[in-house]
Amino acid sequence: FVSIASSGNVGIGTTGPASLLQVYGSTNSITASFYSGGSSSNMSIKLGRTSDEGTLALAGAANAYLTGAAVGDVVLRTDGATKLMFGTNNLAAMTIDSSQNVGIGTTSPASKLDVTGDVIFREGLQVANTATASYSRFGTTATTHSNWISSADDLFISADLEGRGSLSFAGTASLS
């Protein structure tokens, strides 16, 4: 059932809607469905204070809502120079700013990826403009020592390495 309160609030499944639109279901599951009339239709839910500020959309055409979106892609975007934020427990967990910098654990990322806190890489880590490798690598050249550098536990540095303090090796080490 649908009700309209004297305040103008609309309720679906409730006679006392507390907001402009309130949907209430007495079962364990509530689904709101939005369908378009054609397979190439764009669909969106827009949020804003006085104009569109955020959009959740389904692309019905290439590049709809975002450059690079394909038909059927779900798009979540800001409609201005604002941040897109994700959070848990009322705390910001990840922020994408208007420069497309991504912050994890920070709401003001200073680079393409800005992480506050410890990071664990379960697979290989590659730094710089490198091709896929099975080992962690700093630099742009691949190893010529595949008999030693070949697994995710191995680290290859293809440029100068400078150290301060103590340096220790367990096992075979080769320096040149």
Salt bridges, closest charged atoms under 4 A:
ASP52 OD2 - LYS46 NZ 3.66
GLU53 OE1 - ARG49 NH2 2.59
ASP79 OD1 - ARG77 NE 2.34
GLU162 OE2 - ARG164 NH2 2.58
